[in-house]
């Protein structure tokens, strides 16, 4: 695990970010000198470019960001998507039909040029209301709420998403996973375990597939990944070396080759500095 032959890929929330979901001054101070020397480093996150781009603006990154759990990559040099896995419209409609049978409507993320337009119809959950409120005014994302045509918009769908009580989302996840060709990720909110996050992507989408593509693109001989949540396990399984932070879920730590200190100690950049 040395120098430019190694590609380092880290999750954000609960892994690279601190308890306030921010990049610390120490992280910037550790990573930027290595990035300037050619460190191959990027992130793999469920977040969209709307929050990732401003969050990482102080880092001298050059590689594309893996966003939306691998459904897309964002080229920060060009300010646009470099790759998108599109959910077929028929699949969008089938998934929304499952939601409706359970009395809910999801948020549908569609690519609108270099922007994301997030469509929703009906009542948001309290978790979703907070989620939307915190993201209003972002440069790269626009929320279109109470949109009666939200299912049939011509823009390409990238993600179908919900934040809701975990047990209320569980039957939707189980039915979608059993009956519709797609990639569905369902997990507890790390900040509120009673809440669940359900993310549905095109078939074959995962952080693991995106990590393999990034390795091929960079020509790196080895890949080191860092994570804390269950959706990080697939990329750990395809990495040369996988690292869990101490605050990770037990099954994530069990899947990793190594466990380091918690995200709140800037453990990821410190690990990279030791090995670069």
C-alpha positions in Angstrom: 0.0 0.0 0.0 2.3 2.7 -1.2 2.4 5.9 -3.2 0.6 6.5 -6.5 0.0 2.8 -7.3 -2.7 2.8 -4.6 -6.2 4.2 -4.9 -7.8 5.4 -1.7 -11.6 5.6 -1.6 -13.6 6.6 1.5 -17.2 6.9 2.5 -18.2 10.3 3.9 -20.8 10.3 6.7 -19.5 8.5 9.7 -16.2 7.8 8.1 -14.3 10.8 6.6 -16.6 13.4 8.0 -16.7 14.5 11.7 -19.7 14.4 14.0 -21.1 17.5 12.4 -20.9 16.0 8.9 -18.0 18.3 8.0 -14.4 18.0 6.7 -12.1 19.2 9.5 -9.2 21.6 9.1 -6.9 18.7 10.2 -8.2 16.5 7.4 -7.6 19.2 4.8 -4.1 19.9 6.2 -3.2 16.2 6.0 -4.7 15.3 2.6 -3.8 18.4 0.5 0.0 18.0 0.6 -0.4 14.3 -0.4 -3.0 15.2 -3.1 -0.5 17.7 -4.5 2.1 14.9 -4.6 -0.2 12.7 -6.7 -2.2 10.8 -4.1 -5.0 8.9 -5.8 -8.0 9.7 -3.6 -11.7 10.0 -3.9 -15.0 9.3 -2.1 -17.8 6.9 -2.5 -21.0 8.1 -0.9 -24.8 7.9 -1.0 -24.8 11.7 -1.2 -25.3 13.7 -4.4 -23.0 16.3 -5.9 -25.2 19.0 -4.5 -23.7 18.4 -1.0 -20.5 16.6 -1.9 -19.1 19.4 -4.1 -19.3 22.2 -1.6 -18.3 19.8 1.2 -15.0 18.8 -0.5 -14.3 22.2 -2.1 -11.2 22.7 0.1 -9.6 19.4 -0.9 -7.3 19.4 -4.0 -9.0 16.4 -5.5 -8.7 15.5 -9.2 -10.5 12.1 -9.5 -14.3 11.9 -10.1 -16.5 11.5 -7.0 -18.5 8.3 -6.7 -22.0 9.5 -5.8 -25.5 8.1 -5.3 -24.0 4.8 -4.0 -22.3 4.2 -7.3 -25.2 5.2 -9.6 -23.2 8.1 -11.0 -19.8 9.7 -11.0 -19.2 13.5 -10.8 -16.3 15.1 -12.6 -15.5 18.1 -10.4 -13.1 19.4 -13.1 -15.9 19.8 -15.6 -18.7 20.4 -13.1 -20.9 17.7 -14.6 -21.7 14.0 -14.4 -19.1 11.7 -16.1 -21.4 8.7 -15.9 -25.0 7.9 -14.9 -26.8 4.6 -14.5 -30.4 5.4 -15.5 -33.5 3.7 -14.0 -35.8 2.7 -16.8 -39.1 4.6 -16.7 -41.1 1.4 -16.6 -39.2 0.5 -13.4 -39.9 3.9 -11.9 -43.6 3.4 -12.4 -43.5 -0.2 -11.0 -41.7 1.0 -7.9 -44.0 3.9 -7.3 -47.0 1.5 -7.6 -45.5 -0.5 -4.7 -45.1 2.6 -2.6 -48.7 3.6 -3.4 -50.0 0.3 -2.2 -48.4 1.1 1.2 -49.7 4.6 1.3 -46.4 6.4 0.5 -44.7 8.3 -2.3 -40.9 8.4 -2.7 -38.6 11.2 -3.8 -37.5 10.6 -7.4 -34.1 12.0 -8.3 -33.7 12.9 -12.0 -30.8 14.3 -13.9 -31.6 17.7 -15.4 -28.4 18.6 -17.3 -25.8 19.0 -14.6 -28.5 19.5 -11.9 -30.7 17.1 -9.9 -34.4 17.7 -9.9 -36.0 15.9 -7.0 -39.7 15.3 -7.5 -42.2 14.3 -4.9 -46.0 14.1 -4.6 -48.1 14.0 -1.4 -47.0 14.3 2.2 -43.4 14.1 3.2 -42.4 12.2 6.4 -41.0 14.3 9.2 -37.6 12.9 8.4 -38.0 13.9 4.7 -39.3 17.4 5.6 -36.1 18.0 7.6 -34.0 16.5 4.8 -35.5 18.8 2.2 -35.4 21.9 4.5 -31.7 21.4 5.1 -31.0 21.1 1.3 -33.1 24.0 0.0 -31.1 26.5 -1.9 -28.3 24.1 -3.0 -26.7 25.1 -6.3 -26.9 21.6 -7.9 -30.3 20.4 -6.6 -33.8 21.6 -6.9 -36.8 20.1 -5.1 -40.1 20.0 -7.0 -42.8 19.2 -4.4 -46.4 18.2 -4.9 -45.7 17.5 -8.6 -48.7 15.7 -10.0 -46.6 14.6 -13.0 -43.7 13.4 -10.9 -43.7 9.8 -12.2 -43.7 10.7 -15.9 -41.1 13.5 -16.1 -38.9 13.0 -19.2 -35.6 13.5 -17.3 -33.6 10.4 -16.6 -34.2 8.9 -13.1 -31.1 8.0 -11.1 -32.5 7.3 -7.6 -35.8 6.6 -5.8 -35.4 7.5 -2.2 -37.3 7.6 1.1 -36.6 8.5 4.7 -39.2 7.1 7.0 -39.8 5.0 10.1 -37.7 1.9 9.5 -40.5 -0.6 10.0 -42.8 1.3 7.7 -40.3 1.1 4.8 -39.3 -2.5 5.4 -42.3 -4.1 3.5 -41.8 -1.8 0.6 -38.1 -2.7 0.4 -38.9 -6.4 0.6 -41.6 -6.3 -2.1 -39.4 -4.2 -4.4 -36.4 -6.4 -4.0 -38.4 -9.6 -4.6 -40.4 -8.4 -7.6 -38.6 -5.6 -9.5 -35.2 -5.7 -11.2 -33.2 -3.0 -9.4 -30.5 -2.4 -6.8 -32.2 -1.6 -3.5 -30.3 -0.5 -0.4 -32.1 -0.3 3.0 -30.4 0.7 6.2 -30.8 2.5 9.5 -30.1 6.2 9.8 -26.8 6.4 11.7 -28.1 9.5 13.5 -31.5 8.0 14.3 -31.7 4.1 14.3 -35.5 4.2 14.4 -35.5 5.8 11.0 -34.7 4.0 7.8 -33.3 5.1 4.5 -34.4 3.2 1.3 -32.5 3.9 -1.9 -33.4 2.2 -5.1 -31.1 2.4 -8.2 -30.8 0.8 -11.6 -29.8 -2.9 -11.7 -26.2 -3.6 -11.0 -25.5 -0.3 -9.2 -23.3 -0.6 -6.1 -20.3 1.1 -4.6 -18.4 -2.1 -5.4 -19.0 -1.8 -9.1 -18.0 1.9 -9.1 -14.8 1.1 -7.1 -13.8 -1.5 -9.7 -14.5 0.9 -12.5 -12.4 3.6 -10.8 -9.5 1.2 -10.3 -9.6 0.4 -14.0 -9.8 4.1 -14.9 -6.8 5.1 -12.7 -4.7 2.0 -13.4 -4.1 1.6 -9.6 -2.6 -1.7 -8.6 -4.2 -1.7 -5.1 -7.4 -0.2 -3.7 -7.9 0.7 0.0 -11.4 1.6 1.0 -12.9 3.0 4.3 -16.4 2.7 5.6 -18.8 2.6 8.5 -22.2 1.5 7.2 -23.7 -1.6 5.7 -23.8 -0.1 2.2 -19.9 0.0 2.4 -19.6 -3.8 2.7 -19.8 -4.5 -1.0 -16.9 -2.2 -1.8 -14.9 -3.7 1.1 -15.3 -7.1 -0.6 -13.6 -6.0 -3.8 -10.8 -3.9 -2.3 -7.2 -4.9 -1.8 -7.5 -3.7 1.8 -10.6 -2.6 3.6 -10.7 -0.4 6.7 -13.6 0.2 9.1 -13.7 3.1 11.6 -14.3 2.2 15.2 -17.9 3.6 15.1 -18.9 1.3 12.2 -21.7 -1.2 12.5 -20.4 -4.6 13.9 -21.0 -6.4 10.6 -18.9 -3.7 8.8 -16.0 -4.1 11.2 -16.3 -7.9 10.8 -16.1 -7.5 7.0 -13.0 -5.2 7.1 -9.4 -6.3 7.1 -8.6 -3.6 9.7 -10.4 -1.4 12.2 -9.0 2.0 13.0 -10.1 4.8 15.4 -13.4 6.6 15.1 -14.3 9.1 12.4 -14.2 11.9 15.0 -10.4 11.5 15.4 -9.6 12.2 11.7 -8.6 8.5 11.5 -8.9 8.1 7.7 -6.5 10.9 6.7 -4.1 9.8 9.4 -4.2 6.2 8.1 -3.5 7.4 4.6 -0.6 9.6 5.7 1.0 6.6 7.4 0.8 4.5 4.3 1.3 7.0 1.4 
